[in-house]
Amino acid sequence: MRAPFEALRAELKPSGVAVTVAYPGVVATGIKHHRWNAQGRPGNAPALNEDDAMPVEECARLILDGLDERRRDVVMTTRGKLGRFLKLIAPGKVDDMALAVMSTAPRTP
């Protein structure tokens, strides 16, 4: 999803409009308690563990601070910052890591 925002940022720069992209990591939204599948029935809980997730209020504050500072990106977790760095030097490895995480996610029938 980053590419469309990068393009939008470039297009709007001459008009003085800033585009900030937020990378929050896992946020404690409680979505796993309100998930529905394609048939309109309660779906499986996502594989993401929200036990150590960032509170919604903290996520919102970090995004608003980034907007106020007109930052290009707001990367909110150490894992996210490490991932961005690794993507520069070993993009294929980061792709493999993402696929491994997604393969453990439960599938909704």
C-alpha positions in Angstrom: 0.0 0.0 0.0 3.0 2.3 0.3 3.4 3.0 -3.5 0.1 4.8 -4.0 0.9 7.1 -1.1 4.4 7.8 -2.3 2.9 8.8 -5.7 0.3 10.9 -4.1 3.0 12.6 -2.0 4.9 13.5 -5.1 1.9 14.8 -7.0 0.7 17.0 -4.1 4.1 18.3 -3.0 3.9 21.4 -5.3 0.6 22.4 -3.7 2.0 22.2 -0.2 0.0 19.2 0.8 1.9 16.7 2.9 1.2 12.9 3.0 2.1 10.9 6.1 2.0 7.1 6.0 1.5 5.4 9.3 2.9 1.9 10.1 1.3 1.0 13.5 2.1 -2.7 14.0 -0.4 -4.6 16.1 -3.0 -2.3 17.8 -5.3 -3.5 20.5 -8.5 -2.9 18.6 -10.4 -6.0 19.8 -11.2 -6.8 16.1 -10.8 -10.5 16.8 -14.1 -10.2 18.8 -16.0 -8.7 15.9 -14.9 -10.6 12.9 -17.2 -11.9 10.2 -16.5 -14.2 7.2 -17.8 -14.0 3.7 -21.0 -15.9 4.6 -21.9 -13.3 7.2 -21.2 -15.6 10.2 -18.6 -15.1 12.9 -15.2 -15.8 11.5 -12.0 -17.3 13.0 -9.9 -15.1 15.3 -6.9 -13.6 13.5 -3.5 -15.1 14.3 -2.2 -11.8 15.6 -1.8 -11.8 19.4 -3.0 -8.5 20.9 -1.6 -9.3 24.4 1.3 -6.8 24.0 -0.4 -4.7 21.4 -0.3 -0.9 21.3 -3.3 0.8 22.8 -5.5 2.5 20.3 -5.1 5.9 22.0 -1.3 5.7 21.8 -1.5 4.8 18.1 -3.8 7.7 17.4 -1.5 10.1 19.3 1.5 9.0 17.4 -0.3 9.4 14.1 -1.5 12.9 15.0 2.0 13.9 16.2 3.4 12.7 12.8 0.8 14.8 11.0 1.5 17.9 13.0 5.2 17.4 12.3 4.5 16.7 8.6 6.5 13.6 8.8 6.7 11.3 5.7 6.4 8.1 7.7 5.4 7.2 11.2 6.9 3.8 12.1 5.6 3.0 15.6 7.4 -0.2 16.6 10.9 -1.5 16.9 10.0 -4.5 14.8 8.6 -2.1 12.1 11.8 0.0 12.1 13.9 -3.2 11.8 11.7 -4.5 9.0 12.1 -1.3 7.0 15.9 -1.5 7.4 16.0 -5.2 6.5 13.9 -4.5 3.4 16.6 -2.2 2.2 19.4 -4.8 2.4 17.5 -8.1 2.1 14.0 -7.5 0.5 13.5 -11.2 -0.4 14.1 -12.3 3.2 11.5 -9.8 4.5 9.0 -11.2 1.9 9.8 -14.7 3.2 9.2 -13.6 6.8 5.9 -12.0 5.9 4.7 -15.1 4.1 5.7 -17.3 7.1 3.6 -15.1 9.4 0.6 -15.2 7.0 0.8 -18.9 6.6 0.1 -19.4 10.3 -3.0 -17.3 10.2 -6.3 -19.3 10.5 -8.3 -19.4 7.3 -12.0 -18.5 7.3 -14.1 -21.1 5.5 
